[in-house]
Amino acid sequence: MRIAIIQFPGSNCDWDCYHALKDNLGQEPQIVWHKETDLSGFDVLILPGGFSYGDYLRSGAIARFSPVMRSLVEQANAGKLVIGICNGFQILCEIGLLPGVLIRNRSLHFVCKTVYVKIESVNSPFTHLGQEGQVLRLPVAHGDGCYYASEEVLHALETSDQVLLRYTSPGGEALDAANPNGSASNIAGICNRQRNIFGLMPHPERACEKRLGSTDGQLIFKSMLEGFCCTA
């Protein structure tokens, strides 16, 4: 399996993803610079977290115009698995591969802490190894992590089973106090209708080994890796 981790100017979680996949999951991912124009040789595409292009204009607004994005969209539309983490989620929304937008945290402050998210659906290549209602402990680190969409879009996401992760208490309750950024309906991660594109604000790559306080992030990557084998 060939895994590409797309690197932009300002990416800072690219090597975190590399370490998680290589040293914890035995994969051989490749860092791909944003000026590359052909991703057809890869099976899984990862947009990592960070501050692409310094988050100028809006988070992810400039990255959407990178040369690599044309090929990423083509491969995504062809059914290849794509995961966008934090800034990667913002980029996926900016380019239109996922609905909605990520705006400033309701606190107007950068949030960096560990949160709890509940798996709302296992009907995806990214969560199928989990159980519905299972709570994962994952870190977040973002200033523009508040997911916003119109009521029509939110309704469609819910009825189409596209909400994969939701911020909750440790016991799995979707409380406002458990929402770190004010996201609509406590949404932490969504997929597209075809279920091959996943965007989430929490960082699974920072929760893949015990010394970091949690290994819950492995579930998402293992699901993705096995999900590819099931869809290939």
C-alpha positions as a Python dict, from the first residue, in 0.01 Angstrom:
ca = {
    (1, 'M'): (0, 0, 0),
    (2, 'R'): (133, 343, -95),
    (3, 'I'): (42, 628, 137),
    (4, 'A'): (107, 994, 54),
    (5, 'I'): (129, 1260, 324),
    (6, 'I'): (90, 1595, 150),
    (7, 'Q'): (329, 1859, 283),
    (8, 'F'): (251, 2231, 247),
    (9, 'P'): (455, 2531, 357),
    (10, 'G'): (350, 2556, 722),
    (11, 'S'): (252, 2191, 774),
    (12, 'N'): (362, 2081, 1120),
    (13, 'C'): (192, 1743, 1168),
    (14, 'D'): (322, 1577, 854),
    (15, 'W'): (605, 1400, 1032),
    (16, 'D'): (375, 1315, 1323),
    (17, 'C'): (160, 1124, 1073),
    (18, 'Y'): (471, 966, 923),
    (19, 'H'): (592, 849, 1264),
    (20, 'A'): (251, 714, 1365),
    (21, 'L'): (213, 515, 1045),
    (22, 'K'): (571, 393, 1012),
    (23, 'D'): (678, 327, 1371),
    (24, 'N'): (345, 223, 1519),
    (25, 'L'): (162, 64, 1228),
    (26, 'G'): (445, -71, 1014),
    (27, 'Q'): (368, 129, 700),
    (28, 'E'): (606, 313, 465),
    (29, 'P'): (435, 647, 396),
    (30, 'Q'): (588, 905, 167),
    (31, 'I'): (603, 1279, 227),
    (32, 'V'): (487, 1451, -93),
    (33, 'W'): (564, 1819, -149),
    (34, 'H'): (268, 2036, -247),
    (35, 'K'): (416, 2120, -588),
    (36, 'E'): (381, 1763, -712),
    (37, 'T'): (107, 1718, -970),
    (38, 'D'): (49, 1342, -992),
    (39, 'L'): (-85, 1134, -703),
    (40, 'S'): (-210, 848, -918),
    (41, 'G'): (54, 611, -782),
    (42, 'F'): (-79, 632, -426),
    (43, 'D'): (-358, 439, -260),
    (44, 'V'): (-427, 661, 44),
    (45, 'L'): (-388, 1039, 64),
    (46, 'I'): (-340, 1229, 391),
    (47, 'L'): (-372, 1604, 441),
    (48, 'P'): (-200, 1666, 776),
    (49, 'G'): (-250, 1937, 1035),
    (50, 'G'): (-58, 2259, 1069),
    (51, 'F'): (-84, 2609, 929),
    (52, 'S'): (-59, 2574, 552),
    (53, 'Y'): (63, 2900, 403),
    (54, 'G'): (48, 3054, 751),
    (55, 'D'): (-334, 3030, 751),
    (56, 'Y'): (-342, 3359, 560),
    (57, 'L'): (-684, 3469, 432),
    (58, 'R'): (-851, 3168, 599),
    (59, 'S'): (-727, 2833, 720),
    (60, 'G'): (-681, 2619, 411),
    (61, 'A'): (-789, 2893, 169),
    (62, 'I'): (-455, 2918, -9),
    (63, 'A'): (-365, 2549, 10),
    (64, 'R'): (-667, 2466, -205),
    (65, 'F'): (-481, 2628, -498),
    (66, 'S'): (-161, 2425, -455),
    (67, 'P'): (-53, 2232, -769),
    (68, 'V'): (-105, 1899, -590),
    (69, 'M'): (-473, 1964, -521),
    (70, 'R'): (-595, 1905, -876),
    (71, 'S'): (-464, 1550, -867),
    (72, 'L'): (-592, 1499, -510),
    (73, 'V'): (-943, 1593, -620),
    (74, 'E'): (-918, 1360, -920),
    (75, 'Q'): (-805, 1069, -704),
    (76, 'A'): (-1070, 1143, -440),
    (77, 'N'): (-1341, 1148, -706),
    (78, 'A'): (-1205, 816, -834),
    (79, 'G'): (-1274, 663, -495),
    (80, 'K'): (-934, 661, -328),
    (81, 'L'): (-927, 712, 48),
    (82, 'V'): (-853, 1067, 164),
    (83, 'I'): (-823, 1182, 524),
    (84, 'G'): (-780, 1545, 629),
    (85, 'I'): (-671, 1609, 987),
    (86, 'C'): (-723, 1952, 1146),
    (87, 'N'): (-582, 2188, 879),
    (88, 'G'): (-641, 1905, 635),
    (89, 'F'): (-1010, 1907, 728),
    (90, 'Q'): (-1016, 2282, 666),
    (91, 'I'): (-858, 2231, 323),
    (92, 'L'): (-1110, 1961, 228),
    (93, 'C'): (-1395, 2200, 312),
    (94, 'E'): (-1230, 2491, 129),
    (95, 'I'): (-1192, 2288, -191),
    (96, 'G'): (-1546, 2152, -168),
    (97, 'L'): (-1472, 1783, -112),
    (98, 'L'): (-1658, 1809, 219),
    (99, 'P'): (-1951, 2039, 301),
    (100, 'G'): (-1944, 2319, 554),
    (101, 'V'): (-1660, 2535, 684),
    (102, 'L'): (-1432, 2560, 985),
    (103, 'I'): (-1446, 2901, 1151),
    (104, 'R'): (-1293, 3068, 1457),
    (105, 'N'): (-1338, 2889, 1788),
    (106, 'R'): (-1625, 3041, 1984),
    (107, 'S'): (-1380, 3130, 2261),
    (108, 'L'): (-1173, 3324, 2006),
    (109, 'H'): (-869, 3150, 2154),
    (110, 'F'): (-647, 2870, 2032),
    (111, 'V'): (-751, 2543, 2198),
    (112, 'C'): (-492, 2277, 2277),
    (113, 'K'): (-606, 1994, 2500),
    (114, 'T'): (-727, 1636, 2511),
    (115, 'V'): (-1093, 1580, 2428),
    (116, 'Y'): (-1333, 1289, 2398),
    (117, 'V'): (-1513, 1199, 2078),
    (118, 'K'): (-1779, 936, 2023),
    (119, 'I'): (-1793, 717, 1715),
    (120, 'E'): (-2134, 790, 1568),
    (121, 'S'): (-2106, 557, 1272),
    (122, 'V'): (-1893, 257, 1185),
    (123, 'N'): (-2022, 263, 829),
    (124, 'S'): (-1699, 404, 688),
    (125, 'P'): (-1349, 285, 599),
    (126, 'F'): (-1216, 511, 875),
    (127, 'T'): (-1420, 387, 1172),
    (128, 'H'): (-1535, 34, 1085),
    (129, 'L'): (-1305, -131, 1340),
    (130, 'G'): (-1474, 58, 1621),
    (131, 'Q'): (-1818, 29, 1775),
    (132, 'E'): (-2101, 280, 1757),
    (133, 'G'): (-2099, 475, 2080),
    (134, 'Q'): (-1732, 398, 2150),
    (135, 'V'): (-1553, 698, 2303),
    (136, 'L'): (-1201, 786, 2191),
    (137, 'R'): (-954, 1009, 2376),
    (138, 'L'): (-778, 1235, 2125),
    (139, 'P'): (-596, 1571, 2136),
    (140, 'V'): (-704, 1887, 1956),
    (141, 'A'): (-493, 2191, 1868),
    (142, 'H'): (-663, 2458, 1660),
    (143, 'G'): (-784, 2816, 1643),
    (144, 'D'): (-1035, 2767, 1362),
    (145, 'G'): (-1203, 2444, 1460),
    (146, 'C'): (-1568, 2543, 1489),
    (147, 'Y'): (-1757, 2342, 1228),
    (148, 'Y'): (-2040, 2541, 1071),
    (149, 'A'): (-2294, 2450, 804),
    (150, 'S'): (-2647, 2550, 715),
    (151, 'E'): (-2939, 2371, 878),
    (152, 'E'): (-3007, 2196, 548),
    (153, 'V'): (-2650, 2064, 529),
    (154, 'L'): (-2650, 1957, 893),
    (155, 'H'): (-2976, 1772, 840),
    (156, 'A'): (-2834, 1599, 532),
    (157, 'L'): (-2520, 1498, 722),
    (158, 'E'): (-2724, 1346, 1002),
    (159, 'T'): (-2976, 1166, 783),
    (160, 'S'): (-2705, 1035, 548),
    (161, 'D'): (-2498, 896, 836),
    (162, 'Q'): (-2205, 1122, 748),
    (163, 'V'): (-2123, 1239, 1100),
    (164, 'L'): (-1854, 996, 1209),
    (165, 'L'): (-1725, 1164, 1526),
    (166, 'R'): (-1891, 1390, 1782),
    (167, 'Y'): (-1741, 1573, 2081),
    (168, 'T'): (-1873, 1424, 2404),
    (169, 'S'): (-1805, 1382, 2772),
    (170, 'P'): (-1594, 1080, 2877),
    (171, 'G'): (-1926, 899, 2917),
    (172, 'G'): (-2035, 971, 2560),
    (173, 'E'): (-2281, 1254, 2624),
    (174, 'A'): (-2284, 1529, 2359),
    (175, 'L'): (-2278, 1813, 2611),
    (176, 'D'): (-2206, 2174, 2527),
    (177, 'A'): (-1935, 2171, 2792),
    (178, 'A'): (-1762, 1891, 2602),
    (179, 'N'): (-1752, 2095, 2281),
    (180, 'P'): (-1405, 2257, 2263),
    (181, 'N'): (-1476, 2500, 1981),
    (182, 'G'): (-1852, 2552, 1943),
    (183, 'S'): (-1896, 2320, 1646),
    (184, 'A'): (-2254, 2276, 1529),
    (185, 'S'): (-2410, 1962, 1681),
    (186, 'N'): (-2076, 1889, 1852),
    (187, 'I'): (-1943, 1762, 1517),
    (188, 'A'): (-1578, 1655, 1529),
    (189, 'G'): (-1552, 1466, 1199),
    (190, 'I'): (-1757, 1399, 886),
    (191, 'C'): (-1729, 1202, 563),
    (192, 'N'): (-1864, 1255, 214),
    (193, 'R'): (-2166, 1066, 78),
    (194, 'Q'): (-1940, 816, -98),
    (195, 'R'): (-1763, 760, 239),
    (196, 'N'): (-1408, 768, 101),
    (197, 'I'): (-1322, 1120, 224),
    (198, 'F'): (-1295, 1192, 596),
    (199, 'G'): (-1220, 1518, 773),
    (200, 'L'): (-1171, 1556, 1147),
    (201, 'M'): (-1034, 1822, 1379),
    (202, 'P'): (-881, 1593, 1649),
    (203, 'H'): (-535, 1450, 1588),
    (204, 'P'): (-531, 1067, 1581),
    (205, 'E'): (-161, 1069, 1489),
    (206, 'R'): (-86, 1221, 1831),
    (207, 'A'): (-265, 936, 2007),
    (208, 'C'): (-94, 628, 1869),
    (209, 'E'): (135, 527, 2154),
    (210, 'K'): (104, 491, 2531),
    (211, 'R'): (373, 744, 2617),
    (212, 'L'): (157, 1012, 2455),
    (213, 'G'): (-132, 923, 2684),
    (214, 'S'): (-358, 740, 2439),
    (215, 'T'): (-348, 481, 2163),
    (216, 'D'): (-706, 549, 2052),
    (217, 'G'): (-589, 717, 1732),
    (218, 'Q'): (-467, 382, 1603),
    (219, 'L'): (-827, 274, 1553),
    (220, 'I'): (-879, 536, 1283),
    (221, 'F'): (-558, 454, 1099),
    (222, 'K'): (-604, 78, 1127),
    (223, 'S'): (-961, 114, 1001),
    (224, 'M'): (-833, 322, 710),
    (225, 'L'): (-563, 70, 622),
    (226, 'E'): (-802, -225, 637),
    (227, 'G'): (-1071, -17, 470),
    (228, 'F'): (-846, 29, 171),
    (229, 'C'): (-793, -346, 148),
    (230, 'C'): (-1169, -395, 149),
    (231, 'T'): (-1234, -138, -124),
    (232, 'A'): (-932, -196, -345),
}
